[in-house]
Amino acid sequence: MKNLLLDILNNIVKHPDEIKIIESNEEKNVIFEIYANSEDVGQIIGKDGRTIKSINILLNAAKKDPEKKFILKVIR
């Protein structure tokens, strides 16, 4: 899933070489902390959070374990 997320983000940002993702597990949640260039944060979040919500929907649709939940955190 981390690779899928990285591929999606690399295609929507202006500085793909500055994208860094840290994955951590917390009970049934998988948390992805996304570090990006400050110029790209707006692109990742999108208007009213639509882009980040859509990415989260894609990740949840692609998961194999129905009990897992993905949480995305964008950090500057």
C-alpha positions, 0 to 999 in steps of 0.5 A: 500500500505504501508503494501505491500511495507513493505512486499516486502522490508522485503523479500529483505533486511538483516535487516528487523527489521530496515526498517521504512516507512513514508507515506505522501500525496502531491496532487495526489502523495503518497510519501513513505520515506524508512529508512533502514540500510546502508547495505540494501540501495544497495539491495533496489535500485538495479543495475541501480535502477532496484529493486526500479523501479520494486517495484514502478511498482508493487505498481502502478499496485496494486493501486485502484485510477488510478490518484494516483502516488507513489514516493519512496525515499530511505533514509539511 
